[in-house]
Amino acid sequence: MKKLIIAVAVLSVMIHSSAFAAEPVKILMKNQADVAPIAISSDVNPEIKNNRTMVPLRVISENLGATIQWSGSKVVITKNKVKVTLQLNSNTAVKNSKTVSLDVKPYLKNNRTMVPLRFIAEMFDCKVSYSNFAVTVETKPLVIDGVAVKALQQEYHMTMGGVVNQIYGNPYIEAIYNVFIENKGKKVEAPSNYSWNSHPSPGDYYKTGQYDFLDQEGNSIKRFDLYSLVQSSDEDGEVLINEVNEDQWYMFNYTASQDIWQLIDTAARNGFLTEISNTVP
C-alpha cells in the first residue's frame, strides 16, 4: 500500500511538471507605465533552452525597431548607433567592436533563427523581467526636446473622409522619427499650391500624411507633414516634408516615405496601433 501511495505521488508530480513544461512562454512588450503590456505573436513559439528564453529573430528585432541584414550564417542587427553581430551555432557575439559571450547559441527551428531574448533586448537598452511563463520587455520612450513621447498620431485623407491612427509602441515611434530626421534633404521654399484637397491638379502638392509626436497629455511636441507632387504619369513623384514647428520645408526621400508606411503596417500587425477615427465611407 505504501509503495502504491509513493507511486501515485510520483506520477502526480510528473503530470504536474509536464503541464508546466508544456505551458507556452508569452512575450510581452511594455511601452508605457500606464498602459498594459501587449502580447507578441509568432509563427514559431518561444522556448526555453538552458534557462534562457529563445525567440525568432524577426519577432524581437522588429518589435525593438531594429533592422537585420544577413551575410551567410551571420546576421547584423542594427538600431541607431548599436550594431550586434550574431552567427548561427556560435556562442559569441559582437556589439559594435566588443566581443561578448552567449549562454545559448542561435539556432534554426522551422526555418526561423532562434536567439536569446534577454541578450538581444538588453543589447538595445531594454529591461527584461520574467513572471508566470511570461517574459516582459520594457522599452524606453523617444524623447524630443526633453519631453517623452507617448504616442505618434498619423492622419491621412482619402477621396472621401479620412483616418486618424495612434501608434503606441516606443520602438516604432522612434524608428519613424529617425526616418523623418535622417531623410530630410535640402531646404526649399514652400510650394505655391499645397493642400489636403481630395482632387488635386497636376503640379499641386497633395498632403499624404500628418504626423504628430504627442506628449503624455496628448499635445503635439513635433509635427511633420508629407506632401507629394501630383503628376500626370505613374512615376514616383517628388516628396516634400514640412517641419511644422519650425515652418521649414525640405526635400524628402520617396523611398523613406514608403518606409514610414511599412513601419506603421508592422506596428498595426503587432497590436501597437489604435484607430481613433475613420470617416471613409
C-alpha positions, 0 to 999 in steps of 0.5 A, a space after each residue: 500500500 505504501 509503495 502504491 501511495 509513493 507511486 501515485 505521488 510520483 506520477 502526480 508530480 510528473 503530470 504536474 511538471 509536464 503541464 508546466 513544461 508544456 505551458 507556452 512562454 508569452 512575450 510581452 512588450 511594455 511601452 508605457 507605465 500606464 498602459 498594459 503590456 501587449 502580447 507578441 505573436 509568432 509563427 514559431 513559439 518561444 522556448 526555453 533552452 538552458 534557462 534562457 528564453 529563445 525567440 525568432 529573430 524577426 519577432 524581437 528585432 522588429 518589435 525593438 525597431 531594429 533592422 537585420 541584414 544577413 551575410 551567410 550564417 551571420 546576421 547584423 542587427 542594427 538600431 541607431 548607433 548599436 550594431 550586434 553581430 550574431 552567427 548561427 551555432 556560435 556562442 559569441 557575439 559582437 556589439 559594435 567592436 566588443 566581443 561578448 559571450 552567449 549562454 545559448 547559441 542561435 539556432 534554426 527551428 522551422 526555418 526561423 533563427 532562434 536567439 536569446 531574448 534577454 541578450 538581444 533586448 538588453 543589447 538595445 537598452 531594454 529591461 527584461 523581467 520574467 513572471 508566470 511563463 511570461 517574459 516582459 520587455 520594457 522599452 524606453 520612450 523617444 524623447 524630443 526636446 526633453 519631453 517623452 513621447 507617448 504616442 505618434 498620431 498619423 492622419 491621412 485623407 482619402 477621396 472621401 473622409 479620412 483616418 486618424 491612427 495612434 501608434 503606441 509602441 516606443 520602438 516604432 515611434 522612434 524608428 519613424 522619427 529617425 526616418 523623418 530626421 535622417 531623410 530630410 534633404 535640402 531646404 526649399 521654399 514652400 510650394 505655391 499650391 499645397 493642400 489636403 484637397 481630395 482632387 488635386 491638379 497636376 503640379 499641386 502638392 497633395 498632403 499624404 500624411 500628418 504626423 504628430 509626436 504627442 506628449 503624455 497629455 496628448 499635445 503635439 511636441 513635433 509635427 511633420 507633414 508629407 506632401 507629394 507632387 501630383 503628376 500626370 504619369 505613374 512615376 514616383 513623384 517628388 516628396 516634400 516634408 514640412 517641419 511644422 514647428 519650425 515652418 521649414 520645408 525640405 526635400 524628402 526621400 520617396 523611398 523613406 516615405 514608403 518606409 514610414 508606411 511599412 513601419 506603421 503596417 508592422 506596428 498595426 500587425 503587432 497590436 501597437 496601433 489604435 484607430 481613433 477615427 475613420 470617416 471613409 465611407 
